[in-house]
Amino acid sequence: MSLDKSSMGFFERHLTLWVGLSIVAGIGLGKLAPDLAGFLDGMAIMVNGAPVVSIPIAICLFFMMYPIMVKIDFSEVVKASKNPKPVVLTLIINWAVKPFTMLGIATLFLGVFFKDYLPGTEIVKDGSEVELYRSYISGAILLGIAPCTAMVLVWSHLARGNQGLTLIMVAINSLAMLLLYGLLGGWMLGVNQMPVPWQALLLSVGIYVALPLVAGYFSRIWIIKSKGLPWFNQVFLRYLSPLSIFALLATLVLLFSFKGDTILANPLTIFWIAIPLAVQTVLILSVTYGLAKWLNLSYQDAAPAAMIGASNHFEVAIATAVMLFGLSSGAALATVVGVLIEVPLMLFLVRVCQRSQHWFSSE
């Protein structure tokens, strides 16, 4: 079975290329117009006299999230009771295993193996001075506690997985994020000895998860009722989907306009950050895939269960890192590295799943 990339949209298919170009554009912007990104980030909502939410970035990140949330059919959640094993497996991996393996792997690589290659400190939003390697670990943590709810639909489709089950898992994980993302994130950042601005963390969950989720839920109902499901799928989503990618790339350009000097001075920084993220991705897919085999799941159920655990909801991670620590933070940079490596790595893992489907029963 071949890997049919034509199943992906044009922008999704070349996402790694667009991210790379955004890095170049952002570094160039930082050199040519160093005050522009700072001016935009300065247009912020103030809490206790401190800037917490950059209005331009918040608008951009909302449009990054909304196209993802409006695709979710939450009525599918009720069907989970008919086939609970893959859903339970996914929830356990995403919320009881993956966050802690990410913390351990990121700390081992970035805080031990590569620590001497990641020198320096930075001042984060609350005025605290932290070591850069801890900021990078924090970005990895924010990725590790954000299970994928967008591109996993693409990965599952390419792997010939059960799309109905994938939708169910996407819906359930979106709801779980509302409850667990802030709690786990705050605790794990504290373990990493990073300042935990709880007010900003909860606000980020509300703005970047709850708001687009609620907007997506109600607008989906209204549009389908007004125009019908075929028009929603074939017209509305076709024109809406690229908006998420455009918004993501605009955010990345701003982010790298701040990080250009750091990257040029330490060009291997992205490479050091990418290694533990790649190790985590391969590990989680392998563990989930192996447990799915042990639970006697069919391949069609095992593939999406493994994919949703291995991939990350990098939109939420980027948004949270920017809100908590700022556009210029090492945490924000680490979340962007997650975007950079995820597409080619997940395409490789999709191929691995395809070639190993004979290990499982079929439906």
Order of alpha helices (4+ residues) and beta strands (2+ residues): alpha-alpha-alpha-beta-beta-alpha-alpha-alpha-beta-beta-alpha-alpha-alpha-alpha-alpha-alpha-alpha-alpha-alpha-alpha
